[in-house]
């Protein structure tokens, strides 16, 4: 039997009880599961314990990037697979990951990180266009060599010059189950994005708010073939435009407030 590198699946949670069970089942074959929770008030911790996951808490929220950095520090495996509570590892992806973890592969490709595609579901429907598929994300990497950046939202792995290899198999991503939660999360992301870019000194004009918003709609509906997703594609195009409007409008308002001080 070939020796395999140990794998730590790392998950961030907050009030994820309605999603976590199936997520943990899909990752049950990993050597360990690390959960870093940011203050759940539901049954998230109880579900984690039933699956023998190692559960930690950090309520001093400093953004997704730093939260992932901290979660990774609890892991002991040679490789990390970063997973979200609303995602599931498919059998094909599991096989691809296990292949990489064999000793011969892992030693030869330590300067390599691995991506996979996500199958995103919106309001119960698989979205095949609109920029939502194949939606490649880097999730598997050697623990001691790489970690996430400090971004508040849309965080990414700092992998430098490492080679990125696409794994076979997809992640299932149950993006949003109802439109209200979708809108709320988009607004939270927009606020975090604006705050982060305001701290970095980024400035926008009033006119650019509308230019970026219209551009987001055109990009989603036409350039990314959102019209092929029917009503869901049209709705997503408007939502992307609204999200973009919120990002730049909040940023513009922050710089206006600073100028008045």
N, C-alpha and C positions, 0 to 999 in steps of 0.2 A: 504494500500500500504506500502511495506517495505521501510524504510529509507535506502538510499544508501550513501556511502562515495563519496565525490567529486573526480573526476578524471581529472588530467591535462595530456594531451598528449603533449610531448615535442619533438621538431624537430629542428635539425641543418640544415641550408641551405647555399648554395653559388651558384648563377647562376642556380637555380633549377626550373626555370619557366616551362620547358617542362615536368617536373615530378610532380610538386607540386599539381596541381589541383586535380588529381585523389587521391592522398595521403590524401588531406584534406577532400575530399568527404567521404573517408572510415572512417575518424575519426570525422565526423561532429556531432556525438551523444555525444561526450565527454563534460564535463562541461566547459572546456576551452582548447584552443590550444595555446601553447607557441612556438614561432619561434625565434631562435637566429641565426641571419645571420652574415656571416663573410665577407661581402663586395660584395654583388651581383651587377652586372651591367645590369641585364636583368629585366624582369617584376616580379621577385619573390615577391617583396613587394606588388605590386598591386594585385597579386593573393591572397596573404595572407589577405589583407584587405577585398577583396570580400567575403572571408569565415569567416570574423570577428575574425581572429586569432590575438593574441597579438604579435606584431612584435618588436624585439629588435636587436640592432647591436653591434657586438664586432669584430673589425678588427685586434686587437692585438692577433694574433693567437698563442696559446701556446700548441697546441696539442688537439686531440679529447677528451681526458679525462678531462682536465681542462675546455674545452668549454662546455662539458655536465654538469659539476659541476655548471658553471655560469648559464647556461640555467635553471637548476633546481631551482636556487635561485629566479627566477621570478615566479615560479609556486605557486599556492595557494591551490590546491587540496590535500586531504589527501593521495591520491595515485598518482604515476607517471606511465605513460606508455611511454617509450622512443621509438620513431619511426623515421625512416629515410625517406627522401623525395622519395626515389625509392622503398618504401615499401607500401603495402596496407593491411589493416585489413580486413580479410574475415568475412562474416556474422557469421560463426560458432565461430570464435575467439571473435568477439564482444559479443556474448551471454555468452561465458565463462568468459570474463572479467566482464561483468555486474553482473553475479552471485557472483563473488568474492567480488564485491563492496557492496553487501547488508550488512546491519549493523551487523547481526548475524555472518556472515562469516568473515567480516573484523576484528571485535573485537577479535574473537577467534584465528585468524591466523596472528596477527600483527608481529610475529617472523617468517614469511614465505615470501619468494619471489617467483615469478612465471615466468616460462619459456614457450616458445612456439616454435614450429618448423617453419622453413622457407622453402618455396618452391622457390628455386633459378632458375631463367631463365638466360640462357647464349646464346646470339645471337638469341633470340626468341624461344629457346627450353628449356623445363623443364628438368633439370638434376636430375636424380633419384639416381645416385651413385657418384663415384669420391670424396666422402667425403662431398658432397653438400646437401645431405638429409639423415636424418631429420634435421641436422644443428640446434640444439636447442640453443636458446639465451634467457637470462634472461632480461625481459623488464618491468614487472609490479612489483611495490614494494612500501611500505609506504615511503612517502617523507621525513619525519623527522628522519627516522632511517637509511637510507642507501643512498650512493651516489657513483659515479664512481671514479676510481683511477686516477692517474696523467699520465697514459701512453699516449705517443704521438699518437700511432696507436694500433689497436687491444685492445682498452680499455675495461675494464670489471668492473662490479659492485662489490664494496666491501660489501659483505653481511655476512662476518664472519661465524658464526655457524648457521645461519638461514636455515630453511628447504626450499628446492627448490621443487616446485610442478609444474608439466607439465600441461599446459592448453590444452583443446581440441581446435582444429582449428589451421590453419596455417597463417603465414604472407606470402603474395606474395612479392617476391623480384625480381625486374627487374634489376638484377645485372649489366649487361652491354649490351648496344644496338648495339655497333659497336666495332670492334676489336681494333681500334686505341685508343679509350678512355679507353678501358680495359687495354691495355698495358701501357698507360700513368699513369693511376691511380696505377697500380702495381709498376711502377718505383718510383712514389712518396711515396708509402708505404714502399718500400725497403729502400729508402733514410732516411725516418723518423725512421724506425726500427734501421738502422745502427747507426744513430746519437744518438739515445736514449741509445743503448747498449754500444756505445763508451764512453758516459758520465759515465756509470756505471762501466767502467773498463773492460768490456768483451774483450777477445783477441781470435783471431782465427789464425790458421796456413794457409799457402797457399794451402796445400793439402786438408784441411778440406773444402775449398770452393767447390771442385769438389765432395768430398764424400757426403756432405749435398745435393748437387744438384742432383746427381744420386739417392740418397735415396728418395728425394721428388718425382722423377718420378716413381720409383718403388712403393712407398707408394700409390700414386694416381691411377696409372694404374692397378696395381695388387691387392694390399692389400685392397684398397677401391673400387675395382671392376669398375674402370673407363672404362675398355674395354667393359662393358655392355652399356655404353653410346655412343658407336660407334665413329664416327669421332670427335664429340664434346668432348668425353672422352679422346681421344688421344691428341687432341689439348690442353685440360685443363692440361693433364699430363705434356706436354712440357712447358706450361705456368708456372705451379707450380715449375718446375725445374728451369726455367729461373728466376722467382721471387726469389727463394732461392739463386741462383747464384748471383743475384744482391745484395741481402742483405749481404751476407758474403764477396763478393768482395769489396763492398763499405766499410764495416767495416774494412777489411784488409787494404784497402788503407788509411783509416783514422788513423789507428795505425801506419802505415808506415810514414805518414806525421808527426805525433807526435814525432816519434823516430828521425826524421831528424832535428827537431827544437832544 
